[in-house]
Amino acid sequence: MVRRLFVLLLPALFACASTPPTPPPLAVLFLLDRSGSMKEGFGDLKKACVAGAEVLDREDYVAVLAFDTFPRWVVPFTKAGDKGSFVPLDRLEADGGSSLQTALLEALHGLQTLPADRAMRKKIVVVSDGDTPPADFEKLVGKLVTEGVPLSTICISSARFDPELMARLAGWGRGRFKFTASTAQVPRLVAQETGRMKVE
């Protein structure tokens, strides 16, 4: 009797064992440099944020924090399936100075506003040329890592770009560094990076 019951239950037990657990939702924050040095090809950078969101599942979260001297939540955290939330990106223009330090501090605060009642994988992708005043970025990025938030960077060539800083940010953030001399490549790179984040 026991053996017969075991044989009947075996297919169900095998199905449970072979079904991988569903990973927690992903929350990706695109930190978008909108300073004056990003003016040429800035439309490609806005398209990159949309391309990254399209890689995510509908129940994942996405946000766009644009920064010049001060950060601005162009797209506050929302479900990736809500395409209408990206409409404000159309009106965004590049101009002014740059403060990546201020943007990272605001990013840290914004990530803390996500729902605390559910497990969530949090990631940051910085899209910038790295032209920003000096700061203690290692300490700031280290705080993100301590809170379980890795950081990747996509560096774009400009008149005063700083690939060394962008590479160090990714290293401190336990993420990946990518470089391109063409803004036209940024949507592909952002989508590629977001896709890799999904499976980590």
N, C-alpha and C positions, 0 to 999 in steps of 0.2 A: 504493500500500500504506500509506504513512504517512498519507495523507489519510483513507483508510478507517478506520484505527485511531483517528485523532483524532475522527472522527464517532462511532465507537462509545463512546469515552470521554467525549464531551462531556456527556451527561446526568449522569454521576457527578461530573464536575468542577463542573458547575453546582450540583448538590446540596450539595457541600462548601462552595462559595462562599456559598450562600444560608443555610446553617445557622449561626445566631449561636453564639458560644462560650458554654458553660455558666458562669454567674458562680460565684465561690467561695461557699461557705456563709456565711450571716449568723449572727452571734452578738450577740444583743440582751440587754442587762442592764437590768432595770427596777429603778430605785432608788426604793423605796417609803417615804415618810414615815409612820411609825407612832407619831408623838408624840401627846400628849394633845389637841393642837389638831385632829387628824384623826379624833377619835373619832366624831363625827357623820357618818354615811354611809361609815364605813370599809369596810363590806361591799362597797360599789360599787368602791372602790379595789382590793380583792382580786380582784373580778370583772374589773377592767380588765387585770390581769396575765394572767389566763387568756385574755381576749379577744385580747390582743396575741399570745400564743403560738399561738393558733388560726390566725392569719394566716400564720404562718411555714410553710415546708416541713418535712417530717418530718426531713430531714437537717440543718436549721439548729439552732443552739444557742440556749438561752434560760436566764436565771437571774433570781432575785428576791433582791435585797439590801434587807432592811427596816432602817430605822434610827430610833432615838430618840436618846438620848445616845450610844449605841454601836451599831454596825452588826451585823446578824445575817444569815447566809446561810440564808434560809428555803428557797429552791430553788437549790442549787448548779448550776453550768452542766451542762445535760443536753440531749439531743436533744429538739427541740420536739414530736416525736411521742410522747414518753413522758408521757402525761397523768397517770399515777399520781404523778409527782414533785411535783405541785401540791397533793397532799392536805394537807401541813403548813400551807398557807395558811389552811385552815379554822379552825385553832386560834389563829391570830395575832390579837392584839388591839392596840388603840391606847392608849398611855399614856406618861407621862413627858415628858422634855425632848426637845431636838433638837440634833443636831450634823451638819450636812450636810458640813462639812469632813472629819470622821472617816470618813463614809460614802464620800466621793469617793476618799479615800486607800485605803480598803479595796477599792473598785471597781477602782482602778488595779492593785492587787496581784492581784485575782481575774482580771482580763482576761489577765494575764501567765501564768496557769496553763493557759490553753487550749492545745490541741495545737499545737506549734510546727512540725510537719512538714508542714503544709498551709496554703495561703493562706486567709485568712478576713477577712470584712468585719465590723468590730466597731463597735457603736453603744451609746449609753446614753440611756435615757429617764428623766428625774427627775419623779416625781409627788409634789408637795408644795405647801404654801402659802407656802414661802419664809421661814417664821419660824424663824430660826436665828441663833446668835451670829455676829458679823462675823469674817471671815477673808480671807486673800489668795486669793480664789476665781479671780481672773483668772490668776494664776500656776499654780494647780492645774489649772484647766481647760485652760490653754495646754499643759500637759504632756501631757494626754490627746490634744489635737489633734496635737501633735508626734509622738505614737505612732500617729496615724491613726485616732483614736477620736472621732468627732463626738458632740455631746451636745445633745439636745433637752429641753425642759421643758414640763410641763403644770401650770399654777398653779391652785390651787383657793382660792376665797374662804373666809376664816375671820375670826375676831375680830382677828387680828394678821397677816394675810397681807401678803406683800411682792412684788407683781408686778414692781416695778422690778428687784429682784435676780434674779428668775427670768428676766426678759427679757434681762438682761445675761449671765446664764449661757449662755443659748442663743446669744447673739451671739458671745461668746468661744468657745463650743464649735462654731461653724459649723453650728448646727442650727436648729430652729424652736421658737418660743414660742407656746403656746396658753393661753388663760385661760377658766375657766368658774366661774360662781357656784353650779353645781349638781353634786354628786358623781355624780348619775345620768347625767351626760353624759360622765364620764371613761372608761368602757369604750369608747364610740364613738370618742373622741378618741385613746385609746391604740391601738386597732385601726387607725385611720386613719393615725396616724403610723408605726406598724410597717409598714403596707402601702406607704407612700411610701419607707421605708428599703429595702424589698426591691428596688425598681426603680432605686435610685440607683447 
